[in-house]
Amino acid sequence: MAPPMSANSFLAALLQEGLEVVQVGDWRDHNRNSKGPWGPVHGVMIHHTVTKGSKATVDICRKGYAGLPGPLCHGVITKDGKVHLVGYGRANHAGLGDDDVLRAVIAEKTFPADDEANTDGNRHFYGFECENLGDGKDPWPAAQLEAIEKAAAAVCRYHGWNEQSVLGHLEWQPGKVDPRGFTMASMRDRVRVRLGGARPAPGSTQPLPPPKRPVIDLSKLQHAARTNPGMKGTPVTYAGVRTWEAALVDEGLLAKRRLDGHFGTDTVDATSAWQERCGYRGRKPGQPADGIPGLDSAKRLGKKHGFDVK
């Protein structure tokens, strides 16, 4: 999880990613914050507008319409690839969605089916509306697709997220179909590459085999828990720590920005909280669990989050 960046930081992040940005009116102070909280933020949501014409599209997204006041997003990405900033803060773009999807975004895992509408998305997502009729026929110009890629990557880069923090409205709220005309999987691939990830092999059409279930070596994990907090910087001494931290993030015990593979004090505290959920306490009455993973609590976390412990 992360607090939202400031409006000026948001603008700077977009510009640094190479986007052409248009600032519309008092966008920094135009929001729906009076109706509920804004943050912590967990990801970037992409929409299509079902509108035609850049000027009309930007105007609607800024002002809203009867029954749904604006802003309807933070940025409008028009067909020419420009990003028009129309609001900042809480915006009417995501609505209610699936809490299981939110947990997957936080953990940067594959999204489950969105079959519930029980969680406030306006609080937790940056939103970009993209000018398109949404009929599956209206084209998506290359400049616009590149701008969507850059805008999503800019936010992810600032927060230290990967491409799994980018989702479409159709992956969040049951019954939604936007964006229509390209797949979110393809857009996440583009974001991954822009953030420095590997490109798929040219001409590769065969699906990759399912990944092997991760295995954590408990002795190495315990050594990291005992030694990492005293080290300078955030060195990664055991790769399995990242798997452990991802599970703690998914449990809501560790901030997403701390998912770095370094078993620091925040990870120790989150592990202690998990041990307490498992019923463990310190050696003395009232003493918290020590935050050094034990076999039983580690296996419980692995069973719940898809890894094994040896």
N, C-alpha and C positions, 0 to 999 in steps of 0.2 A: 504494500500500500504506500501511498505517497500523498503529501499535500499538493494541491494544484500549484503549478508554477504561476508567477505573477504575470499580469497581462504583458508587461514589457519583455519578460523572459520568453513568453509565448511568441510574441512578434519576432524577437531576435532569433529564436530557434528556427522559425520558418524561413527567415531571410538567410540564415547561415546555411540552410539546406539548399539554397539556390532558387527559391520560389519568388515569383513576382506577386507582391502583396498589395492589396488595395484596402485602406482603412476607411470604414464607412461610419461617419458621424461619431457619436460618443460611444463607440463599441466597447471601450474599456469598462464603462459603468452601466452598460445595458445588459440586464440579467433578470433572473427570477429568484434571486436569493431570498426575497421576502417570503417565499413559499416553501422553503426547505433548505437543508444544508447543501453545500457544494464541496465535495471531497469527503473522505480520501478518494483519490482517483486511481483507477486500475487499468485503463486501456483507452483505445481510440475506436470510435464507431463510425462506419461509413454508411451513407444513405444515398438514395436518388430522390429527386424533388417532384417528379411528375409535372414538370413545368417546361415551358419553352420560352427562350429569350433571356439573355443574361440580366438585363435591367429589371425585368419583372420578377425573375427568380430571386435576385438579391433583395428586392424590396419585400417580397413575401416572407423570406427567411428572417429578415430583420424585424418586420412588424407583426408577423403571424396573421391570423385570420379569426373569424368569429368562432369562439369555443376553444381556441388554442393561441394564446398570446405569444408574441415573440419575446426574445429571439428563439428561433427554431434550431439553432446550431451555434457553433462558434465561428466557423468559416464556411463560406460557399465557394465551391470549386466550379468555375464556369468552363464551358467547352474550350475556351482559348488557353486554359491552364492557369488562369489567375486565381488567387485565393482572396476572397473578399471577407474581411473580418467584420462581423455584424453584431457580436456580443461576446461577453466574457463573464464566466461565472455559471451558475445554474441555468440551463437552457432546456426548452421543451423539445427534446429530440429523441430520447431513448425510451421514455415511458417505463412501464412495468415489464420486467423480464424474468428469466429463470435464474434462481439462486445457484443451481448447479453449474450453469454456464459461468456465472460470476466467479465461483470458486476455481473453475478451470482456467479462466483468464488470469486470476491472481497467481495460480501455480504455473502458468504458461504451459498448459497441457492441451491435448486434443479436446475440443468442445463436445459435450454430450448433446443430445437432441433437446431443443428448447420446447418443453411441453408444459411449462408453468409460467404464470405472470404474477409473481409474488414479491419482486424486489425492485426498488427504485433505481432505475438506470440513470436518470438525469443527474443524480448525485455523483455517480462514479465514473462517467465516461466523458472524454472530449468528443465532440461531434462535428463531422464535416458532411454537409449536404452537397450533392453533386448534380449539376444541371443535366437532366435527362428525363425523357417522357416515361421511362420505366416500362415500356411495352415490349421489350426484347428486340425491337427493330431499330430504335433510335441509336445511331452510332455513338461510340465512345472514342473521340479523337485521341491520337497518341499523346498530344500535349496534355490533355486532361488526365489520362491514366498516369502519366509521369508525375503530374502534380499531386494526385492522390497518393501515389507511392512516396513522394518526397514529404508531404504533409504528415503522413502516418509515421514515417521514419524519423522526422524531426522531433515529434513528441516522444517516441520510443528512445531516441538517442539521449534526449535530455534526462529522462527518468532511469535510463539503464535497462529498459525493457527489450525483449526480443519480439519477433514478428507474431508470436502467439498472443500478444497483447492487442492485436488489431482484429476487429471482427465486424461483420455486417449486421445491420438491423435484423435481417432474416435469421441470423444465428442467435439472436437475443430474445426476441419477442414472438410468441406463437402467432402465426397468421400473416406475418410480414414477409415481403418478397424482395425488399431492396437490400443491396443494389442488384438490379437485373441487367444482364448484358455482358457481364464478366464474372468469374468466380472469385470468391474471397480466397480460396486456396492459391490461385494464381497471383493475386495481389500480395498475399503473405510471402510467397516466393520472391516477389520483386523486392519487398521490404527487407527480407532476410539478406538478399544479395547486397542491397544498398547499405545495410548495417555491417557488411563485411563477411557475410556467410558465403559458403561455397555455392557455385552455380551447378545446376544439374548437368549431367553428362550430355553432350550433343547427341540428338537422335535417340535418347533413352526413352523407351515407351513401356518397358516392363515394370510392373510395380515392385517396389522393394520388399524383401521379406519382412515380416513383423519383427520389431526389435526384441532382443533377448531381455528377459526380466533382469533388472539391475541386481547386483549382489553387493552388499556392504560388508566389509571385514570389520567386525566389532572392535578388535584390538587396535586397528589403525584409526578407527573413528574415536575411540577413547583416548588414544595418544594425542590426536588433534585437539580434542576437547580440553586436555590438560595443558598442552603446550602453546596452542595458537593465541590464547588471550594475552600472553606475556610478550609476544613477538612485535617488533616494530612493523608498521604498515599492515597489509592484509595478505600475507603470503598464503598460498594454497599448498598444504603439505600432504593432503590426501584427497584424491578426486571424488571419493565417495561422499565427502561432506556436502557437496552440492545436491546430491540425491536426498540426503537427510534434510537439508534446509528447505528444499522444494516441498517436502511433505509437511514441514512445520509452517511454511507459508500457506499451504492449502488448508491447514487446520486453523489459520487465523492467528497463530502465535508469534509469527516472525514477519516483520515488514518486508515487502517484496524487494526493496532496494538493498536489503541485507543478504539476498541470495547471491553470494559471491564466492562460495567454496572455502571461505576462511571461517574456522570455528571460533569466532570472537565472542565477546561477552554477551552480545545480543542473542547469539545462537545458544550459548550456555543458559541464559535466562529462559529462552523459548523451550529448550529441552527440559529444564526444571519444571516449567508449566505443564508440559506433556506428561512428565513423570507423576505430577500431582493429579492429573486427570486419570492416570492409571491406578491411583490410590496410594502412591508412595510418598513418604515424608522423610525428613532428615532423621538422624540418629537420636536427636533430642526432641522432646515435645514442642510443637509449634515451629520447628525448624523446617525451612523449605527443602525440597529435594535438591541434590547437589548439582544437577545439570550435566553429569557425566553419564552417557548412555549405558544402560544395563541391558542384559540379554532379553529379559521379559518385555520391558517397555519398548525396546528397539524392534522386537518381533511384532509387537502389536501395531506399531506405526507402519512397519513394512507390510503387514497383512492388509492394512487399510489403504495404503497408498502405492502398492504394486512393486515392492522390492523385497528381496530375501536378505537374511542376516546369517553370516557364518562366524 
